[in-house]
Amino acid sequence: MIQVLDKSFEEFITRDEIDRKIQSLGKTLNETYAGKEVVFLAVLNGAFMFASDLMKQVDLSCEISFVKMSSYQGTKTTGKVEELIGLNTDIRNKHVIIIEDIVDTGHTIDKILSLLDGKDAASVSVCTLLYKPDAFTGESKPEFVGFSIPNAFVVGYGLDYDEKGRNLDAIYQIREAN
Ligand code: 5GP
């Protein structure tokens, strides 16, 4: 058990399980996008660790750009989303893969997809480490999913609780008794 600020969490997905999943995600992406020009868009802040480890498994001809939407604070999804900043790569005729740490309600992804609309990408898909199907109310489900998880708050491996806990090297789930 660990403590982040006022909440306690227990280990939920180990570093080893994350490593193995990322290897298999990388393999899937290498097969799916073989011979294609790919642009990865990693969504900051949460996806920085996942993006870094995923990219090491990718052997495609690709670019990576880091983009940012509204930051998330506290233990509930705000639903409030700002514009996409940092997209300075030309995605015309490229296959875009958005790298997310977690897809919860799906609002962030829907917003990013609508902001990429009309930019003439060859295709746009989403690769997320974590996905909460029970919370999802979005339009498009992520194409590539590491782990589908229950609807409980998690931290670690890039994900924060009030900006803390991003540095944890495994994923921790909030304890019921909090
Ligand atoms: P959405 O609801 O739009 O799919 O997700 C919005 C954002 O909420 C995610 O990118 C992530 O930053 C945050 N989020 C959703 N669920 C969790 C969670 O369990 N833990 C943490 N740390 N962030 C979450």
Residues whose N, C-alpha, C, O or C-beta is under 5 A from the ligand:
A	BS01	5GP	G46 Y72 T77 I102 V103 D104 T105 G106 H107 T108 I109 A152 F153 V154 V155 L159 D160 Y161
